[in-house]
Amino acid sequence: QVQLVESGGGLVQPGDSLTLSCVWSGRTPNNYNLGWYRQATGKEREWVATIFYDMTTDYQDSMKGRFAISRDNAKNTTWLQMNNLRPEDTATYYCSDNTYWGQGTQVTVSS
C-alpha cells in the first residue's frame, strides 16, 4: 500500500522560512513526478510546485523565487523549502503524485 506522510508544518511569522517533508512508502518514486499542493480554508486546492522524475522543476508563478522543491529518491523523500513566508501562504500542504495523497501538514503564517 502506498503511503505519503507530510511533516514540518507549524506556526511561523511573516518572513520566516519552513521546510516541509514528504516521505513515501509502498513503492519507489523514481519514475514519478511529485508535486506539492495547498488548500487554504474556504478555497480550492491549488498546485504549488512539481519535481519531475528527471529532477526538473516547475512552480506556480507566485511561488517562484520563494519556494524550492527537491527530492531524494534513495530516501523516498521530497521537500518543499519555503522562504519569506506570507500570511497568504497559510494553508494545509499536501504532497502527491496525482494518484496518491498524503494527509497534509498545516502551515500558518501569522504575526
C-alpha positions in Angstrom: 0.0 0.0 0.0 1.4 3.4 -1.0 1.5 5.9 1.8 2.7 9.5 1.8 3.4 11.3 5.0 4.0 15.0 5.2 5.6 16.8 8.1 7.3 20.0 9.0 4.3 22.4 9.2 3.8 24.8 12.0 3.1 28.4 13.1 5.6 30.9 11.8 5.9 34.7 11.4 5.8 36.6 8.2 9.2 36.5 6.6 10.2 33.2 8.2 11.3 30.0 6.4 9.9 26.5 6.7 10.8 23.2 5.1 8.1 20.6 4.6 9.0 16.9 4.1 7.0 14.1 2.4 8.1 10.5 2.8 6.9 7.8 0.6 6.4 4.1 1.3 5.0 1.3 -0.7 6.7 1.9 -4.0 9.8 3.6 -5.3 9.2 7.1 -6.6 12.0 7.2 -9.2 9.7 7.2 -12.2 7.0 9.5 -10.8 6.6 13.2 -10.8 6.0 14.5 -7.3 4.0 17.6 -6.5 3.1 19.9 -3.6 -0.3 21.4 -3.3 -2.0 23.5 -0.8 -5.5 24.3 0.3 -6.5 27.3 2.4 -9.7 27.4 4.4 -12.6 28.1 2.2 -10.6 27.8 -1.0 -9.9 25.2 -3.6 -6.8 23.1 -3.6 -4.1 24.7 -5.7 -0.9 23.4 -7.2 2.4 24.8 -5.7 5.3 23.0 -7.4 6.3 19.8 -9.1 9.6 18.0 -9.4 9.7 15.7 -12.3 11.3 12.2 -12.4 14.2 13.8 -14.3 14.7 16.3 -11.5 13.5 19.3 -13.4 11.1 21.5 -11.5 8.2 23.8 -12.1 6.4 26.3 -9.8 3.3 28.3 -9.7 4.3 31.9 -10.6 3.6 33.3 -7.2 6.0 30.8 -5.6 8.9 31.3 -8.0 11.9 32.6 -6.1 10.5 31.9 -2.7 9.8 28.1 -2.8 12.1 25.3 -3.8 11.2 21.7 -4.3 13.6 18.9 -4.2 13.7 15.1 -3.8 16.0 12.2 -2.9 14.8 9.0 -4.4 17.1 7.0 -2.2 15.3 8.4 0.8 11.9 8.2 -0.7 11.5 11.9 0.2 10.5 15.1 -1.3 10.9 18.5 0.3 9.4 21.9 -0.1 11.6 24.7 1.2 9.5 27.9 1.7 11.2 31.2 2.3 9.9 34.7 3.0 6.5 33.3 4.1 3.5 35.5 3.8 0.1 35.3 5.6 -1.5 34.2 2.3 0.7 31.1 2.4 -1.3 29.8 5.3 -2.8 26.5 4.2 -2.7 22.8 4.5 0.1 21.5 2.3 -0.1 18.1 0.6 2.3 16.1 -1.5 1.1 13.8 -4.3 1.8 12.1 -7.5 -1.7 12.9 -8.6 -2.8 9.4 -7.7 -1.9 9.1 -4.0 -2.1 11.9 -1.5 -0.8 12.5 2.0 -2.9 13.7 4.9 -1.4 17.2 4.7 0.6 19.4 7.1 -0.7 22.7 8.3 1.3 25.9 7.8 0.1 29.0 9.5 1.9 32.3 8.9 0.8 35.0 11.4 2.3 37.7 13.5 
